[in-house]
Each structure stands twice: as structure tokens, then as C-alpha cells.
Amino acid sequence: MAKVPAAVVAASGLIGGYGVARWTGKRPLGGAALAVAGSLAAYEWNRQAGPRAAAGLTAAYVAAFAGSHPLAKKTGAWPAVFAVASGMAAASWAVTRRAD
């Protein structure tokens, strides 16, 4: 079975969480998608790079989610979501690239 990189899971969680909330009109459902993907990514970050890296990347994931809100007021919702998802994927990759 192919392994999906944690960077992809984290970015997909941010994009998918917003998409689910937007298209269903149910913000808690989007939050659930965001949380599930974040939990899976955190598990992989811990496995690949250890608990300190996982804690830092989890904090970055939450900060990316929170930061997308004020950024959306300046750039629009989807550009903000894609920007923070890209940043999160880059951070994840940078921290875990040498761990495997």
C-alpha cells in the first residue's frame, strides 16, 4: 500500500476542511475533517521525526488554520486556504524529509 506523505495529509486537511465547511454549510463538519487530517499528520510527524517535531508542526497546523481567517479578508478565502496549505506542506516536508 502506498504511503501518503504527512505534508500531503496536512495540506489536504486544511483545503478539505474548508471545502467541506463551505459546500455543506456546516462548519463543525469542516472542523471534523480538519481535525482528522491533523491527527493523522501529527501521528506521522511523531513517527518520522519525534514528539518535539510533531508538537511544533501541530502548532503550525493550528496557526495555519487560524491565520487563514485574517488572510482571507485580504486575499479571498480560497487563495488564503491554498497559501496556508502550501506553507504547511513546506514546513512538514522540511522537518520530516530526512527522518525516513
C-alpha positions as CSV (number, residue, x, y, z in Angstrom):
1,M,0.0,0.0,0.0
2,A,1.4,3.4,-1.0
3,K,2.3,5.7,1.9
4,V,0.9,9.3,1.7
5,P,3.4,11.9,3.0
6,A,2.3,13.8,6.1
7,A,2.8,17.0,4.2
8,V,0.1,16.0,1.7
9,V,-2.2,14.9,4.6
10,A,-1.7,18.3,6.4
11,A,-2.3,20.4,3.3
12,S,-5.3,18.3,2.3
13,G,-6.7,18.7,5.8
14,L,-6.6,22.5,5.5
15,I,-8.1,22.5,2.0
16,G,-10.6,19.7,2.6
17,G,-11.7,21.1,5.9
18,Y,-12.5,24.5,4.3
19,G,-14.1,22.8,1.3
20,V,-16.4,20.6,3.5
21,A,-17.5,23.5,5.6
22,R,-18.1,25.7,2.6
23,W,-20.0,23.2,0.5
24,T,-22.1,21.6,3.2
25,G,-22.7,24.8,5.1
26,K,-21.8,23.0,8.3
27,R,-18.7,24.5,9.9
28,P,-18.4,21.7,12.5
29,L,-18.2,19.1,9.8
30,G,-15.4,21.0,8.2
31,G,-13.7,21.2,11.6
32,A,-14.0,17.5,12.0
33,A,-12.3,16.9,8.6
34,L,-9.6,19.4,9.6
35,A,-9.1,17.6,13.0
36,V,-9.0,14.1,11.5
37,A,-6.4,15.1,8.9
38,G,-4.4,17.0,11.5
39,S,-4.4,14.0,13.8
40,L,-3.2,11.7,11.1
41,A,-0.5,14.1,10.1
42,A,0.6,14.5,13.8
43,Y,0.8,10.7,14.1
44,E,3.1,10.6,11.1
45,W,5.2,13.6,12.2
46,N,5.7,11.9,15.6
47,R,6.6,8.6,13.9
48,Q,9.0,10.2,11.4
49,A,10.6,13.0,13.4
50,G,9.8,12.6,17.1
51,P,7.5,14.2,19.6
52,R,9.1,17.7,19.6
53,A,8.8,18.0,15.8
54,A,5.3,16.7,15.9
55,A,4.3,19.2,18.6
56,G,5.9,22.1,16.6
57,L,4.2,21.0,13.3
58,T,0.9,20.5,15.1
59,A,1.2,24.1,16.5
60,A,2.0,25.3,12.9
61,Y,-1.1,23.4,11.6
62,V,-3.3,25.2,14.1
63,A,-1.7,28.5,13.4
64,A,-2.1,28.0,9.7
65,F,-5.8,27.4,10.2
66,A,-6.2,30.4,12.4
67,G,-4.0,32.6,10.1
68,S,-6.1,31.7,7.1
69,H,-9.0,33.7,8.5
70,P,-7.4,37.2,8.6
71,L,-5.5,36.4,5.4
72,A,-8.9,35.6,3.7
73,K,-10.0,39.2,4.4
74,K,-7.2,40.5,2.2
75,T,-6.8,37.8,-0.5
76,G,-10.1,35.9,-0.6
77,A,-11.0,32.6,1.0
78,W,-9.6,30.1,-1.4
79,P,-6.3,31.9,-2.0
80,A,-5.8,32.2,1.7
81,V,-6.5,28.5,2.2
82,F,-4.1,27.5,-0.6
83,A,-1.4,29.8,0.8
84,V,-1.5,28.4,4.3
85,A,-1.8,24.8,3.0
86,S,1.3,25.3,0.8
87,G,3.2,26.8,3.8
88,M,2.2,23.9,6.0
89,A,3.2,21.3,3.4
90,A,6.6,23.0,3.0
91,A,7.1,23.1,6.8
92,S,6.2,19.5,7.1
93,W,8.4,18.4,4.3
94,A,11.4,20.5,5.7
95,V,11.1,18.9,9.1
96,T,10.5,15.3,8.0
97,R,12.4,14.9,4.8
98,R,15.5,13.4,6.4
99,A,13.6,11.4,9.0
100,D,12.8,8.4,6.8
